Amino acid sequence: MDFYGDGEGWRFAVRAETPQQVLAAKYWVALLSARRREFRIVDLAIECFTYVGSADEGAGHIGADYGTRVSVKRQGQVITVDALTQRYGAIMTVKSRTLSSTCTQPVSGVALS
């Protein structure tokens, strides 16, 4: 299952290959969207997807000759949870003794602030 996100005009997808990775994939999408510049993930991509940018992103341009709209196709990368975990650390769940909910925290130094 792929979860799509974007950070600073760059679109990507994080792929959960098992049902147990769904929560981790959602975590990575949120983290990568918020802190995109802190991660080097282009080389982790296993495949790409094509999308057409919106006019808000500057992807829709006006043709100089006839004033026609031109759409620009872009590519986003698909990254697996396993690849992110291997490079940046696993996500573990910590059950608080005082709370009934489960808190998600990264094992490595990468953390939400």
C-alpha positions in Angstrom: 0.0 0.0 0.0 1.4 3.4 -1.0 1.0 6.5 1.0 1.7 9.8 -0.8 3.1 13.0 0.5 4.9 16.1 -0.6 7.6 18.2 0.9 8.7 21.6 -0.5 7.2 20.9 -3.9 8.6 17.4 -4.2 6.2 14.5 -4.2 6.9 11.0 -3.0 5.3 7.8 -1.9 6.2 5.5 1.0 5.3 1.9 0.4 4.1 -0.4 3.2 4.8 -4.0 2.0 3.0 -5.6 4.9 0.0 -4.7 7.1 2.4 -4.2 10.0 4.2 -1.4 8.2 1.2 0.8 7.6 1.7 2.8 10.8 5.4 3.2 10.0 4.6 4.3 6.4 2.2 7.0 7.7 4.8 8.2 10.2 7.5 8.4 7.5 5.1 10.4 5.1 4.5 12.9 7.9 8.1 13.2 8.9 9.4 13.5 5.3 6.7 16.1 4.4 7.6 18.2 7.4 11.4 17.9 7.3 12.3 17.1 3.7 15.7 18.7 3.6 17.0 16.5 6.4 16.7 13.3 4.4 18.5 12.0 1.3 16.1 9.5 -0.1 16.2 9.8 -3.9 18.7 6.9 -4.1 16.4 4.7 -2.0 13.6 4.8 -4.7 12.5 1.4 -6.0 10.3 3.0 -8.7 8.8 6.3 -9.9 5.3 7.6 -10.5 4.3 10.3 -12.9 2.1 13.2 -11.9 1.1 16.6 -13.4 1.8 19.6 -11.2 -0.8 22.2 -10.5 -0.7 25.8 -11.6 -0.1 26.8 -7.9 3.3 25.0 -8.1 4.3 26.7 -11.3 3.9 23.5 -13.3 1.2 24.9 -15.5 2.8 27.4 -17.9 1.3 29.7 -20.5 2.6 29.1 -24.0 4.3 32.1 -25.4 2.9 31.8 -28.9 -0.8 31.2 -28.5 -1.5 31.7 -24.8 -2.3 28.0 -24.4 -1.9 26.1 -21.1 1.0 23.7 -21.0 1.2 21.0 -18.3 4.5 19.7 -17.1 4.8 16.1 -16.1 7.0 15.3 -13.1 8.1 12.2 -11.4 8.0 11.2 -7.8 9.9 8.4 -6.1 8.5 5.4 -4.3 10.5 4.4 -1.2 9.8 1.4 1.0 9.5 1.4 4.8 12.3 -1.1 5.0 14.7 1.1 3.1 13.9 4.1 5.3 14.3 1.9 8.4 17.6 0.6 7.3 19.0 4.1 6.6 17.5 6.2 9.3 16.5 3.7 12.1 13.5 1.7 13.0 10.3 2.9 14.5 9.4 1.3 17.8 6.2 1.4 19.8 6.5 2.3 23.5 3.5 1.5 25.7 3.2 3.9 28.5 2.2 2.5 31.8 0.0 5.4 32.7 -1.7 5.8 29.3 -3.7 3.2 27.4 -2.5 4.5 24.0 0.6 3.5 22.2 3.2 6.2 21.5 5.4 5.9 18.4 9.0 7.0 18.6 11.9 6.6 16.3 14.8 4.5 17.5 17.5 6.7 15.9 18.3 10.4 16.4 15.6 11.4 13.9 12.6 12.6 16.0 9.7 14.9 15.6 10.2 18.2 17.4 
